[in-house]
Amino acid sequence: MKTIKFFCAILLFSIFSLAVQAQDAVVIDTGDFVRGTIQGTDYMTVSIKDDNNGELKTYKAKDIKEFLWNGMTFVSKPFVTNKKTDYRFFKLVESGKVNLYSMGGTLTTEKPKRNRLRIVPSIGIGIGTGGFGSGIGLGGGVSFGGGRNNDDEPQRQARRSLIYIDKAGSPEMLEITPSVDQTNAGMEYIKNSLLEKFADDNNISARVKDMDKFDVKSIQALVKAYNSVHK
């Protein structure tokens, strides 16, 4: 019995070790990936330290499918700015028939150690024709500044993430970032966007129509509820 327990403990430890080692990865294509330790991302590129040779590699969003970082998945998606299609990484918040993504915000919760690569995005959102109450729109374009590598700098305050939604079979990805001081126009924009995605579910649509305010948690709960029914 002790021998069985010993081998079970060894097996569990091995599985745990493999899981830790495989925690970060860059997926170039199906079956083609690089394991290592993600060093950072500016949402246009991602850097990973390869486990095999210790080499630091950088990949552009347009060249890979996704990357896995500390249990989070960042997918590469086409992004239209100023009538030009480019690619950005979006953090996958909820996945299913309807997907919810975020981009921006704080990427780490700890101050980076000295000599470790740190990529901090500088994000500027222009006012576009498709915007809503908060003044954020896809039509205005997105500018990304260069990263800074100053380990002595105190951690910056958390940036507000931008929230996006799309549906399987539809190429259109809508930004539905809730505004802190939500206006009627902003609320209606988010409500109409959600109703478009949930049009085939009367119950979820009714919940959306009854809501008079939206935040990230409520939107995430709606997407999760929809996906639990529509596999």
VENVEN-V945725 format. One record per pair of residues at least 12 apart in sequence whose C-alpha atoms are under 6 Angstrom apart, sorted by sequence separation. I is the first residue (numbers start at 0). GAP is how many residues later the second one is. If there is no record, write none. Layout:
BEGIN
i->I gap->GAP
i->I gap->GAP
END
This chain:
BEGIN
i->23 gap->12
i->36 gap->12
i->45 gap->12
i->75 gap->12
i->89 gap->12
i->127 gap->12
i->162 gap->12
i->163 gap->12
i->23 gap->13
i->35 gap->13
i->45 gap->13
i->75 gap->13
i->89 gap->13
i->126 gap->13
i->162 gap->13
i->35 gap->14
i->44 gap->14
i->74 gap->14
i->125 gap->14
i->162 gap->14
i->175 gap->14
i->35 gap->15
i->44 gap->15
i->60 gap->15
i->73 gap->15
i->74 gap->15
i->125 gap->15
i->161 gap->15
i->34 gap->16
i->43 gap->16
i->44 gap->16
i->73 gap->16
i->43 gap->17
i->73 gap->17
i->124 gap->17
i->72 gap->18
i->73 gap->18
i->123 gap->18
i->72 gap->19
i->123 gap->19
i->122 gap->20
i->122 gap->21
i->121 gap->22
i->121 gap->23
i->61 gap->25
i->60 gap->26
i->120 gap->26
i->60 gap->27
i->119 gap->27
i->118 gap->28
i->117 gap->31
i->27 gap->36
i->28 gap->36
i->27 gap->37
i->113 gap->37
i->177 gap->37
i->26 gap->38
i->26 gap->39
i->26 gap->40
i->25 gap->41
i->24 gap->42
i->24 gap->43
i->23 gap->44
i->43 gap->44
i->110 gap->44
i->23 gap->45
i->42 gap->45
i->133 gap->45
i->42 gap->46
i->22 gap->47
i->132 gap->50
i->105 gap->52
i->132 gap->52
i->104 gap->53
i->105 gap->53
i->132 gap->53
i->104 gap->54
i->131 gap->54
i->104 gap->55
i->104 gap->56
i->103 gap->57
i->102 gap->58
i->81 gap->59
i->101 gap->59
i->102 gap->59
i->80 gap->60
i->101 gap->60
i->101 gap->61
i->100 gap->62
i->100 gap->63
i->99 gap->64
i->99 gap->65
i->98 gap->66
i->98 gap->67
i->97 gap->68
i->97 gap->69
i->96 gap->70
i->96 gap->71
i->38 gap->78
i->40 gap->78
i->39 gap->79
i->41 gap->79
i->95 gap->131
END
